Amino acid sequence: MSMTPRRLANDCFAALDKLMPHEEAMRLLKERIAPVVGTEEVALADALGRVLAEDVIAPRNIPAFANAAMDGFAVRHTDLNPEDETELPVVMRVFAGDVPQPLPEGAAARIFTGAPMPEGADTCVMQEDVEYDEAAGVARFPAGIPKGINVRPAGEDQRAGAPVARAGERLRPPELAAIASTGTGRVTVYRRLKVALMSTGDEIIRPGMPFSEGKIYDANHFFLRGTLATLPVEVVDYGILADERAAVEEAFRRAAAECDVIITSAGISTGEADYMAETVRKLGQLHAWRLAIKPGKPIAFGQIGDTVYLGLPGNPVAAFVTFLIYGWPLLSGLAGHDWKEPERITLPAGFEMKKRKTGRREFLRGWLETDESGCTVVRRFPKDGSGLISSAVAATGIIEITEEPASIMPGDTVRFIPFGAFGIGAK
């Protein structure tokens, strides 16, 4: 099965000609992003991490029948004496998977967890509360048993006709289990977004190559590729592009024909050998967004035909942070996921910034720690350099400082975004 995706307008990434606040940038992305991939049907066993393209509806009540929540005895509540002990004959045994006969009045059924309640029975008394004389075939019940106890009603989990998982949701193990409970074996999901990942620069080399003077190992590729692994995408590595106009253009033309998104880092300025921006303008459209943020003020968005272009800063941490804050929701939306910004945790700062530039949003690297009073506080990496990979290694998330504060003192509230909000595992 296939569904034609919506296409982005040619001016999707057109921005205001000003230094753009963070909230304005997020608003523009949220308004303008739509899925750019078609759909496919896959086996439920292969659907983990995929984005659902069609609601999955419960075809029947789940559970389909009232059943026992634990081992015990099924009875009619009206047969129990509320003031005194009740003795009832045990006339049947019901196991999970059985289709029992109706329960006669004035009788009990020995029943086991998950077994269907016999017609007429409305209460399950746990076996620990019952005196059962198996040889005599009778059970004695204490007074005061509540009606309906230990019974899972039909439809308690899901009602027939209700959605158990909705289009636009990323399928986690809980969603897979919910879908499985309906008996659905195949689901319609968005096709994986195909992402071209490019490095650029004659000075860049990949790990494993011998080091020589003037060379830099390609850390950005691993920052970005590792983060992309948390999304429903297929990464195509286009390697390291030489600082040559023809080489960049050839790679961009090929990627635009093969992929849904092109991501680069560095090479988007107007330097003599920076051909990224020039090539995107030649082949399509480029919109350089100047954001009032730190790190990573310049970010480039564009299109070559239907292929989206995302140009990130060259400094490793700036590339990593701006991809998390802007690229991660962008690619999620292009892949069909409902727009969801990562949740922020508001906590007291365990650091100080005596003087800071207002009017821009800062994204610092930090972690949570318990202070001497037993309270959870946010600690920050002591240095801000956007080339310091060590700051990301030490961190478990991003500290978000909004535009207004002129200083941050210990105890002031700040926002913390755990890396887990982006699907990045714990240290």
Buried (B, 14 or more C-beta within 10 A) or exposed (E): EEBEBEEBEEEBBBBEEEBBBBEBBBEBBEEBBBBBBBBBEBEBEEBEBBBBBBBBBBBBBBBBBBBBBBBBBBBBBEBBEEEEEBEBEBBBEBEEEBEBEEBBEEBBBBBBBBBBBBEBBBBBBBBEEBEBEEEEEBBEBBEEBEEEBBBBBBBBBBEBEEBBBEBBBBBEEEBBEBBEBBEBEBBBBBBBBBBBBBBBBEEBBEEEEEEEEEBEBBBBBBBBBEBBEBBBBEBBEBBBBBBEEEBBBEBBEEBBEEBBBBBBBBBBBEEEEBBBBBBBEBBBBBBBBBBBBBBBBBBBBBBBEEBBBBBBBBBBBBBBBBBBBBBBBBBBBBBBBEBEBBEBBEBBBBBEBEEEEEEBBBBBBBBBEEEEEEEEBBBBBEEBEBEBBEBBEBBBBBBBBEBEBEEBEEEBEBBBBBBBBBBBEEE
